[in-house]
């Protein structure tokens, strides 16, 4: 068992076929026994990403509605959610300032760091931050997290499984 924190750019791959989808599906499959964490804000970002693709015509209405319904089901029943708190928001603001991250990327990193700290306290390893966002990954590396880009899961020398 491993612990994974997935940002929106990673988890959306489970619901929309794109580079990295197979790796994400394997990693998030309940039979793999991994713990999967998401920030609460990820719900908004994933629904937005799917809806934008529907509006652009790259996803059919049926496909988009099915993907959103499945995501909502998984958000409720499969993923562990990091809630927005005052301390998380303060940490995100500091990360945004330090690394010039976009707002939600800073929230994603702050939530990932919160899970990483929890894993350290509980003696759980390994922990991976999974993101396809270059700026977030660079900041995560500066924060000494083990990063996995689902587009190239072996890029860091591990398959993160």
ABEGO torsion letter per residue (X at the ends): XBBBBBBAAAAAAAABBBBGAAAAAAAABAAAGBBBBBBAAAAAAAAAAAAAAAAAGABBAAAAAAAAAAAAAAAAAABBBBBBBAAAAAAAAAAAAAAGBBAAAAAAAAAAAAAAAAAAAAGBOBBBBBBABAAAAAAAAAAGBBBBBAABAAAAGBAGX
